Each structure stands twice: as structure tokens, then as C-alpha cells.
Amino acid sequence: MAITYEFIKTCKQTGARLGKVHTPHGSFDTPAFMPVGTLATVKTMSPEELQEMNANIILSNTYHLWLRPGEDIIEEAGGLHKFMNWDGAILTDSGGFQVFSLSDLRQIEEEGVHFRNHISGEKLFLSPEKAMHIQNALGSDIMMAFDECPPYPAEYDYMKKSVERTSRWAERCLTAHKKPDKQGLFGIVQGGEYEELRRQSAEDLTSLDFPGYAIGGLSVGEPKDVMNRVLEFTTPMLPENKPRYLMGVGSPDSLIDGSIRGVDMFDCVLPTRIARNGTCMTSNGRLVVRNAKFARDFRPIDEKCDCYTCRNYSSAYIRHLVKNNETFGFRLTTYHNLYFLLKLMEHVRQAIREDRLGDFREEFFEQYGFNKPNAKNF
Ligand SMILES: [Zn+2]
């Protein structure tokens, strides 16, 4: 099997899991955060820099690569790893989420989804078979099943129909997947905030025996307590010997709270996207380096951080670059934010090892400012 999960231990204080996922392109420790490289690049970072900060797996987007440059070109280049010169593991999504979030002209049928290209307006069609064909051509280590991701909130009846269709699509994905020995295909549990539907979805998918399972349909606008509640009842429905991936979640508080609820893998554009606005995650909370108060601040953006950015550059310098749209400024903030989250996950794993993730959460939330009233999300 292409993907296997090695369970190491559970944190006695919280129930979080420590483990390892083995892929054809190396292993990574879990719980893990995966940086997002939408168009076969984690924006502004080189693969060497990602390796340096211990990112062992990154995510790339099927929908975007299908449109540009096209999966045939990537296949001709020898696959996505070779095309982008990345030796580590790669996870690709199915394209479903982008079809549902980027395109407003779409029509969902049993066969698949008709929609318009968000760039050119051209008519396109994506189905379980097509999503498998593209991901097989890309050659990612972990592929995702094509699912429907309904918006939040969605009516129970709609969600039930959607969950049933997603299960039928998952079965078609398994049949269409041509390289199960080289690429692992994960199923995606949907069902919104409804426990009964999450159970139905989890039972349908686990009966198909995927090498891993994702929890989809969260972080789509619901309050954090809803997300935590859904995770609490959903993760126990999933097999213990397979990795669990919470899609689209990457704020520091949610990474910790998701780990506590038994999640092993996360991804999010948040750290890289906010970096390009000059916003940084630091051990003292969110920092907007553009602010005038940093004009003469010659300290690093995070004095507790030992990343390349913080070891070498001051807030004042980074502010100057970012305010003038200098590419190097965005490289520095991106490097720091990714390093910060990857380091956070190292701390989370260490805390699980020592059975003190609950204490770590308290300390981190206090220091970061999540315990303050009206605390920002990140
Ligand atoms: Zn730093």
C-alpha cells in the first residue's frame, strides 16, 4: 500500500495522537501541518527553503494545475515532484472544493459537475473519474476523492442527499484510480454539523477501506465551537490505524484544538496568504508589520523565533520592504509564518510525547492572546 500510518502513542492528558505517515516520498511526523503550494509552488519559497524548515509534505491544487499548465504537461515532465523539483511528499486535493467555491455558474449532476473556468469563462466538467485521471497524471503521494462540499449552513435534507452522492462518487473514485500501489487515495467524510450524517458518511467510506480519511466541510464559515463539536464526534467514527486529515484548517488555535480531538494532518493557505499582506504569526500573537509603530523597531518580528528571517532581519527593515511591495519582504514574512506553524506542530508533538498537550494549550493560548475577549482568529 502506498500510504501507511504508524501509531506511536496517545497523549494521556488530551487524547491527541502521535504518529508517522509513510509515503513513497518519505515519512512525516503527525500531527502535521502541510504548507500549500497551489500552482506547484509554495508562493515565494524554494523547495530547499521548505526542506530547511522541515516541511516534509506539501499540498498542491488539482483544479489550478488542471487549468494551468495542464496535467498532460506535468505528466510529460515526469510528474509533479520532478516538475517542481520537490523530493518530499505531495498531497493533491480533488478540485471539488475550488469548483464549489470559485465558480458560481455550476450544475451538479450524478455524473459530475458542470461549471465555468474562473479565469476564461470556458465551460468545463469535473467528475470522480476526471479528478482521478488528473491526480494520477500529477503523481501525488496522497490523492483526494472527488466530493461535494456544501456551504455552511446547509439544510439537513440537502446535506443528506449530498452525503449519499459523495459516497457514490467515492466508490467511483476507487474504481477509476489507476495507481493504488504508488498513490494513496483518501476518502472525505462530509455531513456538515449533523452527527447522524457524519456517521452515515464515515460508515459508507470506511466500508470502502481507504488508506486515510479526511474530514471535509469544516472551516467553511461555521463558528469554532461548531467545528470542535463536529470533530469531537467525527474522529471516533474513523479507524485508528489510518491517518485523519482536517482540510483547510491552519490557524494556530485550530491546529492545537484539532490535534486534541484526534486529527493527524492539516493544511491551510492562511500563513502564506497573510504573509503577503505583511501579517505575521508570532509567539505573542498576530503582528501587522506594516504598522507605523514598527518604523524604528530594530528587533526581529518574533524575539523567541530562530528562523532565518528572525535571526537576520528587523521589523523596521521588513516593514520598509513590505510597504514598497518588495518581493524579498514577502519572502521573509512567508518564511517566518511557515516556520512558526511547523515549529508549533513540533511543540504539539513533543507535548503529546510528554502527556501535557492540555497544559501546552493553556500556555500557548494565554501567550498568543486567544484567551482575551474579542481575540482575533489567528
Ligand atoms: Zn521567525
Boltz pocket constraint, residues with backbone or C-beta under 6 A from the ligand:
constraints:
  - pocket:
      binder: B
      contacts: [[A, 302], [A, 305], [A, 306], [A, 307], [A, 308], [A, 309], [A, 310], [A, 311], [A, 336], [A, 339]]
      max_distance: 6.0
